């Protein structure tokens, strides 16, 4: 698809000039940093948010949901590793769907991911505010604003520098989780897991106090344990040796996160009690206070260092949304100015504009409901990405795949079915919030149908891949 000067952008004379102003810093990220990036995307979910699943499904419902969701994410990461090495571009899931289903498929996937990544930091900002309130007595809008200003500023300095800072923050947060885990072990009592009073729902018991339906309702909060790990391929254009580093980054991060999720779910609720944590804004701190009492060094340490975990995810998801917007904008799906990069090769408008929107969302203070909105976008994108894996396996078996998914389309089909179930899970918790997220998605679709599909740009990695595919089909 050729493009005219007007399609590329006002004042840009050639295709070469267009892409020169839209370059990321290549070779800035090795596989260890990618593992750190994957863990950083998600680690805030260990510190806050997951516990709302206890209020929906009890400990048993949350446990079953977490095991099923972890399996879904593992299958998904194995499938995405194949696609990421086959098409290593900054678009991630959007790029895979674009290759499989054309411009509309790519756009639907990319904007679903964008909803996830733009809203998740707002939820995390609310949790950072809760931890700051507990630690310093200061929370609310001032803390949310400070988070956005500081960490958007750091990202404007460039990817390599930002991700190295993020790696250090994530390492510190991991130490806090380890301290929490070891502190809870001596106080674990299995009866504490089941201290939520059973309801009259079908299947209700001490294990499943809200019945079978509670398992489904807990799914969005189980997803919060892993949400955004699939963003590792967004660093593909900045990765060293993506064929090796991307699979290592995705799978390594997933295994670490699964271990943390299960340990925290068992030991946090098992020491402090599921009922005590189900509505907490800072569950790890509250668990330590319940076990060790007020004003202990353990609670203060985990509270203070726990901020690092929340900040690591907040920091890294800003990276994720900026790269997703960069790829969509560079290809013309979103306004093209959003993909302009500064002297540090950072897409500055793609960092700043969603940050402003996220800050405004954080002012609601409703962290649990913002999680539901983020999960809506995430699960829609998971369905589309797994369909892309199956489609590319069937229609393009000849493509070079430096990494192949163990189990092939069986693995991606399992993830597809589980993701489709998860899409509807948000309805079980709050239909109004679910439909609000759906309305945002519909607005994005309308923008594509009425405008951006007529202004797409050739020459991007995704479009070149599509042109190569078309040329090969003509020859055959």
C-alpha positions as a Markdown table, in Angstrom:
| # | Residue | x | y | z |
|---|---|---|---|---|
| 1 | Unk | 0.0 | 0.0 | 0.0 |
| 2 | Unk | 1.7 | 3.2 | -1.2 |
| 3 | Unk | 1.2 | 6.4 | 0.6 |
| 4 | Unk | 1.2 | 10.0 | -0.6 |
| 5 | Unk | 3.0 | 12.9 | 1.1 |
| 6 | Unk | -0.3 | 14.0 | 2.7 |
| 7 | Unk | -0.9 | 10.5 | 4.1 |
| 8 | Unk | 2.5 | 10.4 | 5.7 |
| 9 | Unk | 2.2 | 13.7 | 7.5 |
| 10 | Unk | 2.3 | 17.4 | 6.9 |
| 11 | Unk | 5.8 | 18.7 | 6.1 |
| 12 | Unk | 7.4 | 15.3 | 5.7 |
| 13 | Unk | 8.8 | 15.0 | 2.2 |
| 14 | Unk | 9.8 | 11.4 | 1.9 |
| 15 | Unk | 9.2 | 8.0 | 3.4 |
| 16 | Unk | 12.8 | 8.0 | 4.6 |
| 17 | Unk | 12.2 | 11.2 | 6.5 |
| 18 | Unk | 9.0 | 9.8 | 8.0 |
| 19 | Unk | 10.7 | 6.8 | 9.5 |
| 20 | Unk | 13.8 | 8.7 | 10.4 |
| 21 | Unk | 11.7 | 10.6 | 12.9 |
| 22 | Unk | 10.2 | 7.4 | 14.2 |
| 23 | Unk | 13.2 | 5.3 | 15.3 |
| 24 | Unk | 13.6 | 3.4 | 18.5 |
| 25 | Unk | 17.1 | 2.6 | 20.1 |
| 26 | Unk | 18.0 | -0.8 | 18.8 |
| 27 | Unk | 20.0 | -3.4 | 20.8 |
| 28 | Unk | 19.4 | -1.6 | 24.1 |
| 29 | Unk | 17.8 | -4.6 | 25.9 |
| 30 | Unk | 19.2 | -8.1 | 26.6 |
| 31 | Unk | 17.3 | -11.2 | 27.7 |
| 32 | Unk | 17.9 | -10.6 | 31.4 |
| 33 | Unk | 16.4 | -7.1 | 31.1 |
| 34 | Unk | 13.5 | -8.7 | 29.3 |
| 35 | Unk | 12.8 | -11.1 | 32.1 |
| 36 | Unk | 13.0 | -8.1 | 34.4 |
| 37 | Unk | 10.6 | -6.2 | 32.2 |
| 38 | Unk | 8.1 | -9.0 | 32.2 |
| 39 | Unk | 8.3 | -9.3 | 36.0 |
| 40 | Unk | 8.1 | -5.5 | 36.4 |
| 41 | Unk | 5.0 | -5.2 | 34.3 |
| 42 | Unk | 3.2 | -7.5 | 36.7 |
| 43 | Unk | 4.8 | -7.4 | 40.1 |
| 44 | Unk | 2.4 | -4.7 | 41.5 |
| 45 | Unk | -0.3 | -7.4 | 41.2 |
| 46 | Unk | 1.5 | -9.2 | 44.1 |
| 47 | Unk | 1.3 | -6.2 | 46.3 |
| 48 | Unk | -2.3 | -5.1 | 45.8 |
| 49 | Unk | -5.4 | -5.9 | 43.7 |
| 50 | Unk | -5.3 | -9.7 | 43.8 |
| 51 | Unk | -7.0 | -9.8 | 47.2 |
| 52 | Unk | -10.2 | -8.4 | 45.8 |
| 53 | Unk | -10.6 | -11.9 | 44.3 |
| 54 | Unk | -11.1 | -13.2 | 47.8 |
| 55 | Unk | -14.2 | -11.0 | 48.1 |
| 56 | Unk | -15.6 | -12.5 | 44.9 |
| 57 | Unk | -14.7 | -16.2 | 45.2 |
| 58 | Unk | -13.3 | -16.8 | 48.7 |
| 59 | Unk | -9.9 | -18.4 | 49.0 |
| 60 | Unk | -10.9 | -21.6 | 47.2 |
| 61 | Unk | -12.4 | -19.7 | 44.2 |
| 62 | Unk | -9.4 | -17.4 | 44.0 |
| 63 | Unk | -7.0 | -20.4 | 44.1 |
| 64 | Unk | -8.7 | -22.3 | 41.4 |
| 65 | Unk | -9.0 | -19.1 | 39.2 |
| 66 | Unk | -5.3 | -18.4 | 39.8 |
| 67 | Unk | -4.2 | -21.9 | 38.7 |
| 68 | Unk | -6.4 | -21.8 | 35.6 |
| 69 | Unk | -5.3 | -18.3 | 34.7 |
| 70 | Unk | -1.6 | -19.2 | 35.2 |
| 71 | Unk | -2.0 | -22.1 | 32.8 |
| 72 | Unk | -3.7 | -19.8 | 30.3 |
| 73 | Unk | -0.8 | -17.3 | 30.5 |
| 74 | Unk | 1.8 | -20.0 | 30.2 |
| 75 | Unk | 0.2 | -21.4 | 27.0 |
| 76 | Unk | -0.2 | -17.8 | 25.7 |
| 77 | Unk | 3.5 | -16.9 | 26.4 |
| 78 | Unk | 4.7 | -20.0 | 24.6 |
| 79 | Unk | 2.5 | -19.1 | 21.6 |
| 80 | Unk | 3.6 | -15.4 | 21.7 |
| 81 | Unk | 7.2 | -16.4 | 21.8 |
| 82 | Unk | 6.9 | -18.0 | 18.4 |
| 83 | Unk | 5.1 | -15.0 | 16.9 |
| 84 | Unk | 7.5 | -12.6 | 18.5 |
| 85 | Unk | 10.6 | -14.3 | 17.0 |
| 86 | Unk | 8.8 | -14.6 | 13.6 |
| 87 | Unk | 7.9 | -10.9 | 13.5 |
| 88 | Unk | 10.1 | -8.9 | 16.0 |
| 89 | Unk | 8.6 | -5.5 | 15.9 |
| 90 | Unk | 7.5 | -2.9 | 18.5 |
| 91 | Unk | 3.8 | -3.6 | 17.8 |
| 92 | Unk | 3.7 | -6.9 | 19.7 |
| 93 | Unk | 0.2 | -8.5 | 19.6 |
| 94 | Unk | -1.0 | -5.9 | 17.1 |
| 95 | Unk | 1.8 | -7.0 | 14.7 |
| 96 | Unk | 0.9 | -10.6 | 15.0 |
| 97 | Unk | -2.8 | -10.0 | 14.3 |
| 98 | Unk | -2.0 | -7.6 | 11.4 |
| 99 | Unk | 0.0 | -10.4 | 9.8 |
| 100 | Unk | -2.8 | -12.9 | 10.4 |
| 101 | Unk | -6.0 | -11.0 | 9.7 |
| 102 | Unk | -5.0 | -7.8 | 7.9 |
| 103 | Unk | -5.4 | -4.1 | 9.0 |
| 104 | Unk | -8.7 | -4.5 | 10.9 |
| 105 | Unk | -7.5 | -7.5 | 12.9 |
| 106 | Unk | -4.3 | -5.7 | 13.8 |
| 107 | Unk | -6.2 | -2.6 | 14.9 |
| 108 | Unk | -8.7 | -4.5 | 17.0 |
| 109 | Unk | -5.9 | -6.3 | 18.8 |
| 110 | Unk | -3.7 | -3.2 | 19.2 |
| 111 | Unk | -6.5 | -1.0 | 20.6 |
| 112 | Unk | -7.6 | -3.8 | 23.0 |
| 113 | Unk | -4.0 | -3.9 | 24.3 |
| 114 | Unk | -3.9 | -0.1 | 24.5 |
| 115 | Unk | -7.1 | -0.1 | 26.7 |
| 116 | Unk | -5.3 | -2.6 | 29.0 |
| 117 | Unk | -2.0 | -0.6 | 29.2 |
| 118 | Unk | -3.5 | 2.8 | 29.4 |
| 119 | Unk | -5.9 | 2.0 | 32.3 |
| 120 | Unk | -3.6 | -0.4 | 34.3 |
| 121 | Unk | -1.2 | 2.4 | 35.5 |
| 122 | Unk | -4.2 | 4.3 | 36.8 |
| 123 | Unk | -5.2 | 1.4 | 39.0 |
| 124 | Unk | -1.6 | 1.0 | 40.1 |
| 125 | Unk | -1.4 | 4.7 | 41.0 |
| 126 | Unk | -4.4 | 4.2 | 43.3 |
| 127 | Unk | -2.6 | 1.4 | 45.1 |
| 128 | Unk | 0.6 | 3.5 | 45.3 |
| 129 | Unk | -1.6 | 6.1 | 47.0 |
| 130 | Unk | -2.9 | 3.6 | 49.5 |
| 131 | Unk | 0.6 | 2.4 | 50.4 |
| 132 | Unk | 1.8 | 6.0 | 50.7 |
| 133 | Unk | -1.2 | 6.8 | 52.9 |
| 134 | Unk | -0.3 | 3.9 | 55.1 |
| 135 | Unk | 3.4 | 4.8 | 55.3 |
| 136 | Unk | 3.5 | 8.6 | 55.2 |
| 137 | Unk | -0.1 | 9.7 | 55.8 |
| 138 | Unk | -0.2 | 11.3 | 52.4 |
| 139 | Unk | -2.2 | 9.8 | 49.5 |
| 140 | Unk | -4.8 | 10.8 | 46.9 |
| 141 | Unk | -4.4 | 13.0 | 43.8 |
| 142 | Unk | -1.1 | 14.5 | 44.8 |
| 143 | Unk | 0.6 | 11.1 | 44.8 |
| 144 | Unk | -1.0 | 10.0 | 41.6 |
| 145 | Unk | 0.2 | 13.2 | 39.8 |
| 146 | Unk | 3.7 | 12.8 | 41.3 |
| 147 | Unk | 3.9 | 9.2 | 39.9 |
| 148 | Unk | 2.9 | 10.2 | 36.4 |
| 149 | Unk | 5.2 | 13.3 | 36.3 |
| 150 | Unk | 8.3 | 11.5 | 37.6 |
| 151 | Unk | 8.1 | 8.3 | 35.7 |
| 152 | Unk | 7.0 | 9.8 | 32.4 |
| 153 | Unk | 10.0 | 12.1 | 32.7 |
| 154 | Unk | 12.3 | 9.1 | 33.2 |
| 155 | Unk | 10.9 | 7.4 | 30.1 |
| 156 | Unk | 11.6 | 10.5 | 28.0 |
| 157 | Unk | 15.3 | 9.8 | 28.7 |
| 158 | Unk | 15.2 | 6.7 | 26.5 |
| 159 | Unk | 14.5 | 2.9 | 26.7 |
| 160 | Unk | 17.9 | 1.5 | 27.7 |
| 161 | Unk | 18.2 | 3.9 | 30.7 |
| 162 | Unk | 14.6 | 3.5 | 31.7 |
| 163 | Unk | 14.6 | -0.3 | 31.7 |
| 164 | Unk | 17.9 | -0.5 | 33.7 |
| 165 | Unk | 16.3 | 1.7 | 36.4 |
| 166 | Unk | 13.2 | -0.4 | 36.2 |
| 167 | Unk | 15.3 | -3.6 | 36.6 |
| 168 | Unk | 16.8 | -2.3 | 39.8 |
| 169 | Unk | 13.4 | -1.3 | 41.2 |
| 170 | Unk | 12.0 | -4.7 | 40.4 |
| 171 | Unk | 14.9 | -6.5 | 42.1 |
| 172 | Unk | 14.3 | -4.4 | 45.3 |
| 173 | Unk | 10.5 | -5.2 | 45.1 |
| 174 | Unk | 11.3 | -9.0 | 44.7 |
| 175 | Unk | 13.4 | -8.8 | 47.9 |
| 176 | Unk | 10.3 | -7.3 | 49.7 |
| 177 | Unk | 8.2 | -10.2 | 48.4 |
| 178 | Unk | 10.8 | -12.7 | 49.7 |
| 179 | Unk | 10.8 | -11.1 | 53.1 |
| 180 | Unk | 7.0 | -11.2 | 53.3 |
| 181 | Unk | 6.9 | -14.9 | 52.2 |
| 182 | Unk | 9.5 | -16.0 | 54.8 |
| 183 | Unk | 7.8 | -13.8 | 57.5 |
| 184 | Unk | 4.5 | -15.5 | 56.9 |
| 185 | Unk | 5.7 | -19.2 | 56.9 |
| 186 | Unk | 5.9 | -19.6 | 60.7 |
| 187 | Unk | 2.3 | -18.2 | 61.1 |
| 188 | Unk | 0.6 | -20.2 | 58.3 |
| 189 | Unk | -2.6 | -22.0 | 59.4 |
| 190 | Unk | -4.7 | -23.6 | 56.8 |
| 191 | Unk | -7.9 | -22.8 | 58.7 |
| 192 | Unk | -7.3 | -19.1 | 58.0 |
| 193 | Unk | -7.7 | -19.7 | 54.3 |
| 194 | Unk | -11.4 | -20.7 | 54.8 |
| 195 | Unk | -12.6 | -18.1 | 57.3 |
| 196 | Unk | -15.0 | -16.4 | 55.0 |
| 197 | Unk | -18.6 | -17.3 | 55.9 |
| 198 | Unk | -20.3 | -19.4 | 53.2 |
| 199 | Unk | -23.3 | -17.9 | 51.3 |
| 200 | Unk | -26.4 | -19.7 | 50.0 |
| 201 | Unk | -25.0 | -19.9 | 46.4 |
| 202 | Unk | -25.0 | -23.1 | 44.5 |
| 203 | Unk | -21.9 | -25.2 | 45.6 |
| 204 | Unk | -21.1 | -22.9 | 48.5 |
| 205 | Unk | -18.8 | -24.4 | 51.2 |
| 206 | Unk | -16.0 | -23.3 | 53.4 |
| 207 | Unk | -13.7 | -23.9 | 50.4 |
| 208 | Unk | -15.9 | -22.0 | 48.0 |
| 209 | Unk | -17.9 | -19.6 | 50.2 |
| 210 | Unk | -19.5 | -17.9 | 47.2 |
| 211 | Unk | -20.2 | -21.2 | 45.4 |
| 212 | Unk | -19.1 | -22.2 | 41.9 |
| 213 | Unk | -19.9 | -18.8 | 40.4 |
| 214 | Unk | -17.3 | -17.3 | 42.7 |
| 215 | Unk | -14.5 | -19.1 | 40.7 |
| 216 | Unk | -15.6 | -17.2 | 37.6 |
| 217 | Unk | -16.0 | -13.9 | 39.4 |
| 218 | Unk | -12.4 | -14.2 | 40.8 |
| 219 | Unk | -10.9 | -14.6 | 37.4 |
| 220 | Unk | -10.3 | -10.9 | 36.7 |
| 221 | Unk | -8.3 | -10.6 | 39.9 |
| 222 | Unk | -6.4 | -13.8 | 39.3 |
| 223 | Unk | -5.5 | -12.2 | 35.9 |
| 224 | Unk | -4.1 | -9.2 | 37.9 |
| 225 | Unk | -1.4 | -11.6 | 39.1 |
| 226 | Unk | -0.1 | -11.8 | 35.5 |
| 227 | Unk | -1.6 | -8.9 | 33.6 |
| 228 | Unk | 0.8 | -7.3 | 31.1 |
| 229 | Unk | 3.5 | -10.0 | 31.1 |
| 230 | Unk | 2.5 | -10.5 | 27.4 |
| 231 | Unk | 4.0 | -7.0 | 26.8 |
| 232 | Unk | 7.6 | -8.3 | 26.6 |
| 233 | Unk | 7.5 | -8.5 | 22.8 |
| 234 | Unk | 6.8 | -4.8 | 22.7 |
| 235 | Unk | 10.6 | -4.4 | 23.3 |
| 236 | Unk | 11.4 | -6.5 | 20.2 |
| 237 | Unk | 12.9 | -3.6 | 18.1 |
| 238 | Unk | 15.1 | -2.6 | 21.0 |
| 239 | Unk | 16.1 | -6.2 | 22.0 |
| 240 | Unk | 19.5 | -7.8 | 21.4 |
| 241 | Unk | 19.1 | -11.1 | 19.4 |
| 242 | Unk | 15.3 | -11.1 | 19.6 |
| 243 | Unk | 15.1 | -14.8 | 18.3 |
| 244 | Unk | 16.7 | -15.9 | 21.6 |
| 245 | Unk | 16.0 | -13.1 | 24.0 |
| 246 | Unk | 12.2 | -12.8 | 23.5 |
| 247 | Unk | 11.3 | -16.4 | 24.4 |
| 248 | Unk | 13.7 | -16.4 | 27.4 |
| 249 | Unk | 12.2 | -13.1 | 28.6 |
| 250 | Unk | 8.6 | -14.2 | 28.3 |
| 251 | Unk | 8.9 | -17.7 | 29.7 |
| 252 | Unk | 11.4 | -16.7 | 32.4 |
| 253 | Unk | 9.1 | -13.9 | 33.6 |
| 254 | Unk | 6.1 | -16.1 | 33.6 |
| 255 | Unk | 7.7 | -18.8 | 35.8 |
| 256 | Unk | 8.8 | -16.3 | 38.4 |
| 257 | Unk | 5.4 | -14.6 | 38.5 |
| 258 | Unk | 3.6 | -17.9 | 38.9 |
| 259 | Unk | 5.8 | -18.8 | 41.9 |
| 260 | Unk | 5.2 | -15.5 | 43.5 |
| 261 | Unk | 1.4 | -15.6 | 42.9 |
| 262 | Unk | 0.9 | -19.0 | 44.5 |
| 263 | Unk | 3.2 | -18.3 | 47.5 |
| 264 | Unk | 1.5 | -15.0 | 48.3 |
| 265 | Unk | -2.0 | -16.5 | 47.9 |
| 266 | Unk | -1.2 | -19.3 | 50.2 |
| 267 | Unk | 0.9 | -17.6 | 52.8 |
| 268 | Unk | -0.8 | -14.2 | 52.9 |
| 269 | Unk | -4.3 | -15.5 | 53.5 |
| 270 | Unk | -3.0 | -18.5 | 55.4 |
| 271 | Unk | -1.3 | -16.3 | 58.0 |
| 272 | Unk | -3.6 | -13.3 | 58.3 |
| 273 | Unk | -6.9 | -14.8 | 57.2 |
| 274 | Unk | -8.7 | -14.5 | 53.8 |
| 275 | Unk | -11.5 | -12.4 | 55.4 |
| 276 | Unk | -9.1 | -9.8 | 56.7 |
| 277 | Unk | -7.5 | -9.2 | 53.3 |
| 278 | Unk | -10.5 | -9.3 | 50.9 |
| 279 | Unk | -11.0 | -5.5 | 50.8 |
| 280 | Unk | -7.5 | -4.2 | 51.7 |
| 281 | Unk | -5.8 | -1.5 | 49.7 |
| 282 | Unk | -2.4 | -2.7 | 51.0 |
| 283 | Unk | -2.9 | -6.5 | 51.7 |
| 284 | Unk | 0.7 | -7.4 | 52.4 |
| 285 | Unk | 1.2 | -4.7 | 54.9 |
| 286 | Unk | -2.2 | -5.5 | 56.6 |
| 287 | Unk | -1.2 | -9.2 | 56.7 |
| 288 | Unk | 2.0 | -8.4 | 58.5 |
| 289 | Unk | 0.2 | -6.0 | 60.9 |
| 290 | Unk | -2.4 | -8.7 | 61.6 |
| 291 | Unk | 0.4 | -11.3 | 62.4 |
| 292 | Unk | 3.1 | -9.1 | 64.0 |
| 293 | Unk | 1.2 | -6.1 | 65.3 |
| 294 | Unk | 1.4 | -2.4 | 64.5 |
| 295 | Unk | 4.7 | -0.4 | 64.1 |
| 296 | Unk | 6.9 | -3.5 | 63.5 |
| 297 | Unk | 10.0 | -3.2 | 61.3 |
| 298 | Unk | 8.7 | -6.0 | 59.0 |
| 299 | Unk | 5.4 | -4.1 | 58.2 |
| 300 | Unk | 7.3 | -0.9 | 57.7 |
| 301 | Unk | 9.9 | -2.5 | 55.5 |
| 302 | Unk | 7.4 | -4.3 | 53.2 |
| 303 | Unk | 5.3 | -1.2 | 53.1 |
| 304 | Unk | 8.2 | 1.0 | 52.1 |
| 305 | Unk | 9.8 | -1.5 | 49.7 |
| 306 | Unk | 6.4 | -2.6 | 48.5 |
| 307 | Unk | 6.2 | 0.8 | 46.9 |
| 308 | Unk | 9.0 | -0.3 | 44.7 |
| 309 | Unk | 6.9 | -3.2 | 43.4 |
| 310 | Unk | 4.0 | -0.9 | 42.6 |
| 311 | Unk | 6.3 | 1.6 | 41.0 |
| 312 | Unk | 8.1 | -1.0 | 38.9 |
| 313 | Unk | 4.8 | -2.0 | 37.3 |
| 314 | Unk | 3.6 | 1.6 | 36.9 |
| 315 | Unk | 7.0 | 2.5 | 35.4 |
| 316 | Unk | 7.2 | -0.4 | 33.0 |
| 317 | Unk | 3.5 | -0.3 | 31.8 |
| 318 | Unk | 4.2 | 3.3 | 30.7 |
| 319 | Unk | 6.9 | 1.8 | 28.5 |
| 320 | Unk | 4.3 | -0.7 | 27.2 |
| 321 | Unk | 1.6 | 1.7 | 26.3 |
| 322 | Unk | 4.1 | 4.1 | 24.6 |
| 323 | Unk | 5.4 | 1.3 | 22.4 |
| 324 | Unk | 1.9 | 0.1 | 21.5 |
| 325 | Unk | 0.9 | 3.6 | 20.5 |
| 326 | Unk | 4.2 | 4.2 | 18.7 |
| 327 | Unk | 3.5 | 1.1 | 16.5 |
| 328 | Unk | -0.1 | 1.9 | 15.8 |
| 329 | Unk | 0.6 | 5.6 | 15.1 |
| 330 | Unk | 3.6 | 4.9 | 12.9 |
| 331 | Unk | 1.4 | 2.7 | 10.7 |
| 332 | Unk | -1.3 | 5.3 | 10.6 |
| 333 | Unk | -3.9 | 3.5 | 12.7 |
| 334 | Unk | -3.7 | 6.3 | 15.3 |
| 335 | Unk | -2.8 | 10.0 | 14.7 |
| 336 | Unk | 0.7 | 10.0 | 13.1 |
| 337 | Unk | 2.2 | 12.6 | 15.4 |
| 338 | Unk | 2.0 | 10.2 | 18.3 |
| 339 | Unk | 4.9 | 8.2 | 16.9 |
| 340 | Unk | 7.4 | 11.1 | 16.7 |
| 341 | Unk | 10.5 | 10.4 | 18.8 |
| 342 | Unk | 12.8 | 12.8 | 20.6 |
| 343 | Unk | 16.6 | 13.1 | 20.6 |
| 344 | Unk | 16.7 | 10.1 | 23.0 |
| 345 | Unk | 14.6 | 8.0 | 20.5 |
| 346 | Unk | 11.7 | 8.0 | 23.0 |
| 347 | Unk | 8.1 | 8.4 | 21.5 |
| 348 | Unk | 7.4 | 11.5 | 23.7 |
| 349 | Unk | 3.7 | 12.1 | 22.8 |
| 350 | Unk | 2.9 | 8.4 | 23.1 |
| 351 | Unk | 4.3 | 8.7 | 26.6 |
| 352 | Unk | 2.7 | 12.0 | 27.7 |
| 353 | Unk | -0.9 | 11.9 | 26.3 |
| 354 | Unk | -2.0 | 8.5 | 27.7 |
| 355 | Unk | -0.3 | 9.6 | 31.0 |
| 356 | Unk | -2.7 | 12.6 | 31.2 |
| 357 | Unk | -5.7 | 10.3 | 30.5 |
| 358 | Unk | -4.5 | 7.8 | 33.1 |
| 359 | Unk | -4.0 | 10.4 | 35.8 |
| 360 | Unk | -7.6 | 11.6 | 35.2 |
| 361 | Unk | -8.9 | 8.0 | 35.6 |
| 362 | Unk | -6.8 | 7.5 | 38.8 |
| 363 | Unk | -8.8 | 10.4 | 40.4 |
| 364 | Unk | -11.8 | 8.1 | 40.7 |
| 365 | Unk | -9.8 | 6.2 | 43.4 |
| 366 | Unk | -11.5 | 3.0 | 42.3 |
| 367 | Unk | -8.6 | 0.6 | 41.9 |
| 368 | Unk | -10.7 | -2.6 | 41.8 |
| 369 | Unk | -13.0 | -1.2 | 39.1 |
| 370 | Unk | -10.0 | 0.1 | 37.0 |
| 371 | Unk | -8.6 | -3.5 | 37.2 |
| 372 | Unk | -11.9 | -4.7 | 35.6 |
| 373 | Unk | -11.6 | -2.2 | 32.7 |
| 374 | Unk | -7.9 | -3.1 | 32.1 |
| 375 | Unk | -8.8 | -6.9 | 32.2 |
| 376 | Unk | -11.5 | -6.3 | 29.6 |
| 377 | Unk | -9.0 | -5.0 | 27.1 |
| 378 | Unk | -6.4 | -7.6 | 28.0 |
| 379 | Unk | -8.7 | -10.6 | 27.5 |
| 380 | Unk | -10.1 | -9.3 | 24.2 |
| 381 | Unk | -6.5 | -9.0 | 23.0 |
| 382 | Unk | -5.6 | -12.5 | 24.2 |
| 383 | Unk | -8.4 | -14.1 | 22.2 |
| 384 | Unk | -7.3 | -12.2 | 19.1 |
| 385 | Unk | -3.6 | -13.0 | 19.6 |
| 386 | Unk | -4.3 | -16.8 | 20.0 |
| 387 | Unk | -6.5 | -16.8 | 16.9 |
| 388 | Unk | -3.5 | -15.1 | 15.1 |
| 389 | Unk | -1.2 | -17.9 | 16.2 |
| 390 | Unk | -3.6 | -20.6 | 14.9 |
| 391 | Unk | -4.2 | -18.7 | 11.7 |
| 392 | Unk | -0.5 | -18.2 | 10.9 |
| 393 | Unk | 0.3 | -21.8 | 11.7 |
| 394 | Unk | -2.4 | -23.0 | 9.3 |
| 395 | Unk | -2.0 | -20.4 | 6.5 |
| 396 | Unk | 1.8 | -19.7 | 6.7 |
| 397 | Unk | 3.5 | -23.0 | 7.8 |
| 398 | Unk | 6.5 | -22.0 | 5.6 |
| 399 | Unk | 7.4 | -18.9 | 7.6 |
| 400 | Unk | 10.7 | -18.9 | 9.4 |
| 401 | Unk | 10.1 | -19.6 | 13.1 |
| 402 | Unk | 13.3 | -19.3 | 15.2 |
| 403 | Unk | 11.3 | -20.5 | 18.2 |
| 404 | Unk | 8.4 | -23.0 | 17.9 |
| 405 | Unk | 5.6 | -23.3 | 20.4 |
| 406 | Unk | 5.6 | -26.7 | 22.2 |
| 407 | Unk | 2.3 | -28.3 | 21.3 |
| 408 | Unk | 1.7 | -26.0 | 18.4 |
| 409 | Unk | -1.9 | -24.9 | 17.9 |
| 410 | Unk | -3.1 | -27.2 | 20.7 |
| 411 | Unk | -1.3 | -24.9 | 23.1 |
| 412 | Unk | -2.7 | -21.7 | 21.6 |
| 413 | Unk | -6.2 | -23.3 | 21.4 |
| 414 | Unk | -6.2 | -24.0 | 25.2 |
| 415 | Unk | -5.2 | -20.3 | 25.8 |
| 416 | Unk | -7.9 | -19.2 | 23.4 |
| 417 | Unk | -10.7 | -21.1 | 25.1 |
| 418 | Unk | -9.6 | -19.9 | 28.6 |
| 419 | Unk | -9.3 | -16.3 | 27.4 |
| 420 | Unk | -12.7 | -16.3 | 25.8 |
| 421 | Unk | -14.2 | -17.5 | 29.2 |
| 422 | Unk | -12.2 | -14.7 | 30.9 |
| 423 | Unk | -13.6 | -12.0 | 28.6 |
| 424 | Unk | -17.1 | -12.6 | 30.2 |
| 425 | Unk | -15.8 | -12.9 | 33.8 |
| 426 | Unk | -15.8 | -9.2 | 34.3 |
| 427 | Unk | -19.6 | -9.2 | 33.8 |
| 428 | Unk | -19.9 | -11.3 | 36.9 |
| 429 | Unk | -18.3 | -8.6 | 39.0 |
| 430 | Unk | -19.7 | -5.3 | 37.7 |
| 431 | Unk | -21.6 | -5.2 | 34.4 |
| 432 | Unk | -21.6 | -1.4 | 34.3 |
| 433 | Unk | -17.8 | -1.1 | 34.4 |
| 434 | Unk | -17.5 | -3.9 | 31.8 |
| 435 | Unk | -19.8 | -2.1 | 29.4 |
| 436 | Unk | -17.9 | 1.2 | 30.0 |
| 437 | Unk | -14.7 | -0.5 | 28.8 |
| 438 | Unk | -16.7 | -2.0 | 25.8 |
| 439 | Unk | -17.9 | 1.5 | 24.9 |
| 440 | Unk | -14.3 | 2.8 | 24.8 |
| 441 | Unk | -13.4 | -0.1 | 22.5 |
| 442 | Unk | -16.4 | 0.7 | 20.2 |
| 443 | Unk | -15.2 | 4.3 | 19.9 |
| 444 | Unk | -11.7 | 3.1 | 18.8 |
| 445 | Unk | -13.4 | 0.8 | 16.2 |
| 446 | Unk | -15.4 | 3.7 | 14.9 |
| 447 | Unk | -12.3 | 5.8 | 14.5 |
| 448 | Unk | -10.8 | 3.1 | 12.3 |
| 449 | Unk | -13.9 | 2.5 | 10.2 |
| 450 | Unk | -14.5 | 6.2 | 9.4 |
| 451 | Unk | -11.0 | 7.6 | 9.3 |
| 452 | Unk | -7.7 | 5.7 | 9.9 |
| 453 | Unk | -8.2 | 2.8 | 7.5 |
| 454 | Unk | -8.1 | 5.3 | 4.7 |
| 455 | Unk | -4.8 | 6.8 | 6.0 |
| 456 | Unk | -2.5 | 3.8 | 6.6 |
| 457 | Unk | 1.2 | 4.1 | 6.0 |
| 458 | Unk | 3.3 | 1.6 | 4.0 |
| 459 | Unk | 6.9 | 0.8 | 4.9 |
| 460 | Unk | 6.3 | -0.2 | 8.5 |
| 461 | Unk | 7.5 | -3.7 | 9.5 |
| 462 | Unk | 3.9 | -5.0 | 9.7 |
| 463 | Unk | 2.9 | -3.6 | 6.4 |
| 464 | Unk | 6.1 | -4.8 | 4.7 |
| 465 | Unk | 5.3 | -8.3 | 6.1 |
| 466 | Unk | 1.8 | -8.1 | 4.6 |
| 467 | Unk | 3.1 | -6.9 | 1.2 |
| 468 | Unk | 5.6 | -9.8 | 1.1 |
| 469 | Unk | 2.8 | -12.2 | 1.9 |
| 470 | Unk | 0.7 | -10.8 | -0.9 |
| 471 | Unk | 3.6 | -11.0 | -3.4 |
| 472 | Unk | 4.2 | -14.6 | -2.5 |
| 473 | Unk | 0.6 | -15.5 | -3.0 |
| 474 | Unk | 0.6 | -13.9 | -6.4 |
| 475 | Unk | 3.7 | -15.9 | -7.4 |
| 476 | Unk | 2.0 | -19.1 | -6.3 |
